[in-house]
């Protein structure tokens, strides 16, 4: 008799794990607080994950028609400072589309998915329970994430990044000719207004006038606007083997800086790493403590280096001295972009 795996959170890591387990004929229940489809604050840029992992998860076909991104441009205060080819091509796909497709795939494989139902904290440590609840809010953080989609916006590269001391924004194409504009800002309490206007106001406050003029010529999709507060600078995983026996994957295990463009890939990698041990637990081949330790160890080995580097670089993007230094190195060709890209993946 196989034991059911309960996954709290129906985002990328939770649904991908559920799909991987269903391919192994493991009974799975996913609890998702929201509904599908749904817009989320996310860069919507998938880059660095190996095709084999997507195949092993059974989801590679869901990305076949996603726009392919091969080049990136970085701007600081409206001035181009870095332009480079991506060492590994990326894909642009919205969470609105991808999460919905993953949910459909999971259900088609016989997985049980209950929407508008949360995994309560008193159940987190129960055997067979996996936390894929996304990032943990940081009450001390003053970072605000704002996202919207635009139509008829011409990009200067597959991926555009615009930086200023008060925040940064990334733009990339997603499906149906749309462009995702996802930004992270230092909170400015004096800026208020409807969610649809907040991103524009923050961009102007940070000095992105030229970018705002370009975006004003486009057509915003007001239904796509999303916001999230108390965004962590990045969260390192706790040391394996410590704390209660709670199985965490995805951003709940460790969150990489949003600027890296590696968050979506890590979510899927995390699911692929966790699936074998959790399947063994379900079949009785591993005790729960062994399964949790295995999942922790594999994720720590795979992600710790990139999480540490990301945390340092992410803080630099908001530092009044470090940001000009980084961009000066970039514009002079002294910043090892290919090396950093690979170290963050």
Order of alpha helices (4+ residues) and beta strands (2+ residues): beta-alpha-beta-beta-alpha-beta-beta-alpha-beta-beta-beta-beta-beta-beta-alpha-alpha-beta-beta-alpha-alpha-alpha-alpha
